[in-house]
Every structure is written in C-alpha cells, then in structure tokens.
C-alpha cells in the first residue's frame, strides 16, 4: 500500500484533534495572565495533537490485548471487544479522511487494520494449536512492520526514519505477543505487567509522532512544541488516568467472571496508583504518600466492594458501595480544589468524578447483564473522559507553579529512537505532585479527621 503523494501536500489540520476540556477557573486578580499562561503551555495546538495521538494509540494497545484475551478464552463478548478495537481504528482513519480525503483515509486504515487482523490470525492459530498458522501470522506481521514504517517515514519526510520506526513497531508487536502468550500459559503476572508496558510504549510513539508533525507543519501548529515540560506533565497525567479507567473496567470484569487472572488484573490497577504514591513518598515520606494513596485507592476498593456484592446478589452491599463512592467523590474533589487553590474547583471536579464513577458502573452492570455493546461503549467513554481531568489538572498545576514548567522551543533534532521517549519525556511524577501534595497534606488530614469523627 503506497502513501499517496497528494497526502504530503496538505498539512495536518485541527480536524485531527479531538476536543478536550480543562476545568480551568478564574480565581481573582491576575487570572487573565494565569489563563493566558495555561493556554500557552498545556493547551497549545501541538499539545492537543500529542494528547489526541496519545489517547488513541494507548487505547489501541489496551483494546488489542483485551480482544486477544477474549478471543483465546472464547468469551461471549469477543465480538464486542473486537468491535471496540475496530472503532478505535475508525476514529483515527476518519480524522485522516477529513484532512486528506477518503482515498488516503482508506489507504491508512488498510495498513493499520492489517496488523490487527494478523494478531487475530495468531490467536486463532493458537487456539487450534496450529504452529504453521502462528508462523504465517508472524510472517505477515513482519511485512506489516516494513509497510507501516515506510508509511510514517514518507509522511513525516523522514523525520521519523524507517529503520527506527521498524524497531519501534517490532517492539509493539513483540509486546502484544508476549502478553498474549503469557496469558495463555497462565503467567498472569507477566501478562498484566506486559500490558502496562505496551500501553506506555504507544504513549512514547505518540510523543515522537507529534514532534515530527509539529516540526513538519509549523504554521498549522503556530510554531508550538508538543515536547515541553508542561505538555509532558499533561501527557503523563493523560497516560495514567486513561490507563486507570481501562484497567479498572477489565479488573471488574475479571471479578464478575471469577477469573483466575483477577488478582493480577487488580495488581495492575494498584500498580497504576502506586506509580503516583511512590513519587509522593520519595519526596514527603511514607506518611504523606500513604495519605495520598488512601484517598485515591479508596474508590478502587469501593468498586471491588460493588463487584463482590454483585456476585453475591447483595443489593444492600451494592448500595453501600455506591454510598462510599459518593463520599469519595466529595473528598477527592475537596482535596484537589484545596491543592490547586480552586484552579480546579470542587463543583467541577465532583461533576467529573461522578461521570467517571457512573461510566465504570455502567460498563460493569452492562457486562454482567450480557449487554456487551453498552459495556464496551462505556469503557471507551471512560477512557476518553479521563483526558479531561488530565487537561484541567495539568493546566492548574502549571499555572500554580509556572517556574517549574518553562521552555517551549522545538527541539533542534528529531528524536532518533524506535518509539523511545526523548529526554524530557521522562518527567518525574514528582513534578506532577510536588506542589499539589505540599498544598494538600493539611487539607487531607483535616478531611480524614472529620470523616472519622
């Protein structure tokens, strides 16, 4: 499949960008300057490009793994899981078509979807214990890797060179296959650890692709850079929050099914939270880290309570879990409101957290009821929804601590790696939470004391 040369004549437009919502808030004198600073640092055209790519590509890795898992299990919801993965591809292709026309959109979609089909072939051959079929699928994936790398290299005018792209695509392929093979072998710890690595790997590719595109079409992106400390902050939050939604939804499914992999699925969800807590503890000590962890992890526990109660047919237990989630929403919103000095106001946070809780409960209840179409639609909604708190919170933190997030020039050279991150992509989570926790520790203690009294 050849990339049409006409594709290169049309710069990537904002039609590619999915809308995001930041919970920014005027908070008194100087707010005009503050809002201007936030827009310049976390919501630039290049930042929106990176976040759009990050959200779609990480969701691709997540949904691909889950669809493969459903396939080998012969699960009733395999068709709906596969349809969610296809819808993820269609979202990207529709954006390409809106800029480059239907022919180029179809060309992109054919290449992209081919590797999904080859993964399905691998799953089918595994289920049939057909080594020849597995080898054929691997050979097809090898051809895909070369074709997809050539597509991106041509599109970016070698800003992302084909050899580095092939290396990165091989890593993507290897990660998905290793996760799948580990799951089939019953090595669930390796499977879920690998799933998180595969999701993160695609986040790094989103960063590199956005840098290449922004450099290629500077006028379309107003000369802004998607690889600044401020945008790194937003992207890190975007990755953690969206992954949380996906892992939570699938852990709840495993719980409902009594799956052997439930403990490891839950551990992956906990590890997602621990990434934040470890950074807090490294700066403020174990006690401060535990305070943060207790609030964040509480709602994970309440979801588990809801799953257990559902399995027992315990309506009273379900209602108790919902009541705990309602309390969590208020507590978490107050925490972030105080921490950001009302840059992320409690009422907006409560609304957003209520939507998050509702989406996961709807996904779970629909799954239990056998309404798999609604279940996967809600999972995708939950994934997309978490981009909004990432946008709002990152904007608030950058506005609150502008000295920590200076710099916005485009890099002098394109990143020379196979989907690896640039130096600034390894932004410590300490940067995300240092000011946040310092401002909020006192509030957290007060909230907890009041709740216990």
Helices and strands as residue ranges (DSSP letters): G 5-9, G 14-16, H 31-42, H 45-73, H 78-100, H 102-127, H 131-155, H 162-184, H 188-216, H 229-257, H 262-284, H 286-311, H 315-339, H 346-368, H 372-400, G 402-405, G 423-425, H 429-452
